[in-house]
Structure formats: structure tokens, C-alpha cells
């Protein structure tokens, strides 16, 4: 009997060691991960990333390329939750940097920017951009280069502060009003943030399409690991619908030159299949049979026609002075067809310069 009691106590002690060992392992992972984050942040700063104070009590990270004294200051505005827009834009901007300054500034909690619990409303986000740019001595007027949901902030910015904006090129932009803004699960986001705090995102791959160098892929990986899921990102996702309503209510039709590249402008099934082929090179997508792809392609063409007529063109009319470019492809059109986007951007810059010359 005594022997059995002793054995039970030993078993109980061994069981207690399991959570203790797990706690030690988690603590070690946390410490190691955050030590690496500090090292990676230093590496990114050595490679050209900098910080500027935002409107809130935090700083935004940014990097620049091109000519500080160039003709235009182009400000890139990323989609929701994108941390490596500065890397992804490289091919599109490579032909534009000689005569312009391109600035990739990440919002709070994205890329190398500092995280915050400040609610990420449209007003706060645009105030952060404006303040950080001026603190970085990058003065207006700006040409905005937003992708997807970043277009919501661009529309709000030019409506509220038109004197600061000389043009906007929307890369497959989100059109206002948004009938079905993206909704996010708070519980799921909280779990993702907890896992990110312990560095689980280091196990994930962060692929880019062909054409990026090893150094660029390494930079993109560090940016994504650093801000896999943050408080600011969660806030921005949760406020997405409210931010759409804010921007829509503030929208002012004006004569600021604008251009809109619509990637969802499929005219033929082959257009969609080419975009799908591109997406499968760097996204994890379930396999489709040939029949399924043809059916999806035909459906995409039908929906594209309705989207163009019922959503995009009416929105561009509300924006005013907006040139429309139908360039069918993936939602990341600036990576799938960077040279075509660059040509359209160059045409748009010429349009802005012609308008400026005519007004002088």
C-alpha cells in the first residue's frame, strides 16, 4: 500500500513537470523570438528602413527609393494586413525612381512600424500618414499609389486635404460604397496575435512571384514575421466597415487627376485563367480540374462585366477626373504585370505634368 502511494506521488510529480516544461519552452520561444525581432529590425534599418513619428504616440516605418529632388513624391498605401508592400512594388517602380521619390510607409502595426492600441479609424490612419511624412521631411503635394483597401484611405485623404494631393493611381482599388466590407473574427484574430507573439509565424513561408532577389525575399520575410498579427492590424480589420462609411461620407468629387487600374476586368476566360496561373505560383490555392477552371473563368467574365458597369464606372464618376484602365489579371496586378502598370503610371504622370503646365 505504501509502495503504491509513493508511486502515485512520483507519477503526480512527473505530470506536474509537463506543464512546467511547456512553460519554460514557451518562455524560451518568446524570449528568442523577440531577440530576433530586435536584430531583424536593426538589419532592416541598416538596409534603408527608417522611422518617423506619427500623429499617435508611436512611429511609422518607411523606406524610400529614387530621387529626393525628383519631380513627384509618390506615396505607396498598402492593402489591409500587407507588411511587404515596399518589396512587392519594386518591379513596378523600378522605371519611375530616377525622376521621382517613391515612399513606402507602413501603417501602425504593419511592416517595421510600431504597434499601438489606438483605434485605427480612417481619420487616425490618414493623420498618421500626413504627420509621419512631414516629420520625415517629405512634404506635399503627393501622388498616392494605393492598392485594394488602401484606396479607401486615399479617397478620404484627397477629399479632406485636396491641397496635399496632386494625383492618385488606384491599383485595383476598393470602390465606395462597399456593400459587403470584409468582416473579421475577433476571437480568431486574438488567437493569431497570441501565436505571433511567440514567433509561430517563423514556421510559415512568405513566397513572392519570380523576379525578386534573395535579399528582397529575405527583407519581405523579416517584415512579415515582425508584423504577422498586431493590435493595430486587428483594429484596422475590425473597423474596415466603419472606415468605408467614413470615406464614403467624406467623398468629394474634384478635378485632382486620378487613374484606376481594374484587374477584375476579364473579357475572356483566358484572361482569368492567366491570372489564376499567376496566383498559383505563390499562393496556396486548392487544385481545380480543367472543367472547374473553365466554369470559374466563365463566371468571372460574367461578374467582371457587371462589376465594371455597376460598381467601378459609377465610382470613378463620383471621384471625378479619373482615367479608367482595364488591365485584367490577379488582384496583385502590380506584381503580375508590373511593366504594364508602370507604362500606365508613366502615362498618368505625363497627364499630371500637362495639367500643371496648362495651369501655369
N, C-alpha and C positions, 0 to 999 in steps of 0.2 A: 504494500500500500504506500509506504514511504517512498519507495523507488518510483512508483507511478506519479506521485505528487512532484518529485524532483524533476522527472522527465517533462511533466506538464509545464513547470516553471521555465525550464530551459526552452521548450517549444514556444512559450509565450514571449520570452526574451528575443528569440530568433525572429518571431513575427514582428516585434517592435523594431527590429533592426531594418526591416524592409522600408517602412516609410521614412526612417531616419536616413537611410542610404539614398532614397529617392530625393529627399530634401537637400542633401549635400550635393547630389548630382545636378539638381535644378539650380541651386545657388552657384555652382561652378559654371554651368552653362550661361547663366545670367551675367556673371562677372566677366567671363571670357568674351561673350558677345559684345558687351558694352565697351570692353577694352578695344576690341577690333573696330567698333564703330568710331571711336576716337581716332584710331590710327587711320582708318579709311577716310574720315573727314579731313585729316591732315593731308593725306595723299591727294585728295580732290582739290584742296586749296593750293597745293604745290602745282597742280595741273591747270590752274587758272580759275577755279571757282572762288567767289568772294561773298561777303555778307554786307547787307545794308539794313539799317533799322527801318521797321515798318510802322504803320500807324498804331498798332498794338505794342505791347511790351515784349517784343520778340523781333528776330531778324529774318529776312528772306535771303536765301542763297541765289546766286546768279552767276552766269558766265557770259562773256562777250566774245564776238569774233568780228573781224573786219576792221573798218577804218573809223577811228574815233571822230575824225573830222569829216566823215562821209556826208553825202547829200541827205540821207534819211536815217532815222533811228527806228529800227524795226523791232517791235516788242512781241515776243512769242508768248502765247497764252495756251496752256495745255488743257487737255480733256480732264475730266474727273479722275483722280487717282493715278495719273500718269507722272512718274518720277524722272523719266529719262528723255523728256521732250527735247532737251538740249542736244542729245546724241542723235535722236531719230531725225531731226531736221537737217542734219549735216549735208546730205546729198542735195536736198532742195536748195539750201542756202549757199552752197559752195561757189556758185557762179555770181552771187549777189554781194559777197562780202567785200570785194575790192573797192567798191564805191559807196558802201553803206556800213552802218554799225548794226549788227544783229545782237539783241539782248535776250537771253533765255533766263527768265526769272521765275523761280518756283514759288507757288503759294505756300502758306504756312503748313507745316507738316508734310510737305512734299519735297522730293529730292534731298538737297542738303539744307533746306530751310529748317528753322527751329519749330518745334511743335508748340501748340498752345491749346488751352481750353476755351479761348474766346470764340463765341459763336461765329461761324463762317458765313455770314449773310453776304448778299451781293454788295451791300454798302461797305462792309468791312473789307471784303476782298479787293474791291476797286480802290478803296482808301489805302490799303496796304501797298498795292502796286504803285500808286501815284507817289506816296511818301517815300517808299524804298528807292524808286528810280531817282527822285530828286536828291535823296541823301547819297546816292551813288554818283551824283553829278551828271546824270543822264537827263537832260532837260527836254521838255516838249518843244515842238509838236512831234507826235509819234505816228508811225504806221503800225497798226495792230495786226498780228498774224495768229488768230485763234483757230484751234481745231475743236470740232464737235461741241461739247458743252462749254468750252472756253468762250465760244461765241456769245453765250448769254451775258458774260461779264463784259465782253467787248461792246455789245449793243447798249448795255447800261452805261458804260464809260462814255461812249460818244454822245449819248443822249443827255447825260448830266454835265459833261465837260467838253462840249464840242470844240472849244478853242484849243484843246490839247491834242486833237486828233486830225491828222491830215489824210488819213485813208485807212481802210480795213480790207484785208483779204481773208475771207472766211474759207477755211479748209473743211469742206463737208460739214458746215455749221449746223448747230441745233436751231431750228426755226421756232419763232414765237408766234402765237401762244403754243405751249406744249400741252397736247391733250392727254398724254399719258407719261408724265415725268417719272423717271426711274425711282423706285422705292427700295429701301434697304432695311434689312432686319437689324435692329439694334442689338439683339442677343447674338446674332451671328458675327456682327462687326466687333463686339466686345470680346468674343472668343478669339477672333483673328488677331486682335490687338494684343491679347494676353500671350498668344503663341509667338507673335512677333517680338514681344519684349524679351522672350527667352531665346530668340535667334533661330526659330524653326524655319524661317524663310531662307536660311542659308542652304537648305537642302533642295531648294527649288531652282529650276533652270530659268534663265531670263533671255530667251532667244531673240535675235534680231534677224531680219532678212539678209540675204547675201549682199556683199558690198560694204560691210562695216569691218574696220580693222580690229585686231585683237585688243589693242589699247582702248578703243571705243567700246567694245563689248565688256571689257573689264570695268570701265567707268560706269557704264549702264548698270552693271551688276551691283556695284557699290551703292549707287543711287537708289536702286530698288530695294536692296537689303536694308538700307538705312531707314527708309520710309515705307515699309511694306504695308503697315496699317497704323495710323496715328489718330490722336484725338481730333486734330483739325480735319483730317480726311473724313472721319466718321461724321463730324458736324456738318461738313460740306455736303456729304451724301444725304444726310437726314433733312437738310434744308434745301435740297435741289428743287422741289416743287415750289417752295416759297420764293426762292431766288428767281425762278422762271416768272412767277407772278409779279415780282418786284420789277424785273427788267421789262416785262411786257407793259406794265402800267406806266413806266417812265419813258417808253419808246417815243422818240420824236423823229418825224420824217424831216430829213435835211439834205443839203447838197454836198455833204462830205463824200468824196469819191469812195466807192466800195465795189468789191468784186466777190462773187460767190462761186466756189467750185463745188458742184454737186456730184459726188461719187455715186450716189444711188440713182443714176440716170441711164439705166440699162435699156438699150434699144433692141438688142438681140439676145437670145440665150447665150451666145458665145461671149458676150460682154460679162455676164455673170459668172460663167464657167472660168474665164481668165482670172477674175477677182478671187474666185474660190480656190483656184490653183495656187495663187499667191498666198492666200491666208493659210493654206495647209503647210506651207514651208516653215512657218514659225509659230503657228497657234496649234493648240491641242484640240482638234476637231474630230468628232466621230466619223468613221468612214461611211460613205454613201455608195450605193450601187449606181451604175450608169443611168438606170431608169429613174432613180430617186434624184440624181443630179439634174437630169433633163426636166423633171417635173418641177423641181425647185427653181430652175432657171426660168422656165416659162412663167411661173408665179411671180418671180422677181421682176420680170419685164412688165407684167400687168400692174403690179403695185407701184413700180417706178413711174409709170405714166400718170397714175392718179396722184402720187406724191408730188410730182413736178407741177401738175396743173392746179392741185387743190391746196398745197402747202407751201412749196418753195416760191413759186412766182408771186402769189399774193403777199408773202412775207417780204420779198425784195421790193415790191411796190410800196409797202409800208416804210421800209428803210429809206428809200429814195436814192437816186443817183447810183444804182447798183448794177454792174455788168454781170450777166449770167454766163457761166461756163459749164457746159455739160461734159464731164470727163468721167465716164463710167469706170468703176473699179472698187477696190476694197475701201472700207471706211478709213483705213490708214493710207489714203490715196497719195499722200506726200512721200510715203516710203515705197509704194508700189510703182508710182510714175513720177519720180522726183524731177526728172528733166522736163516733162510736160508741164508740171506745176511751176517750175522755175521760169519757163518761157511765158506762161500766163502772168506770172508775177512781174516779169520784166515789162510786159505789155502794160500792166496796171501801173507800174512806176512811171512809165512814159506818159500815161494818161494823167497822172497826178502832176507831173512836171509841166505838161502842156497847159493844164488848168492854171497852175501857178504863174506861168509865163503870160497867159492871157489876161490875168488879173493885175499884172504889174504895168 
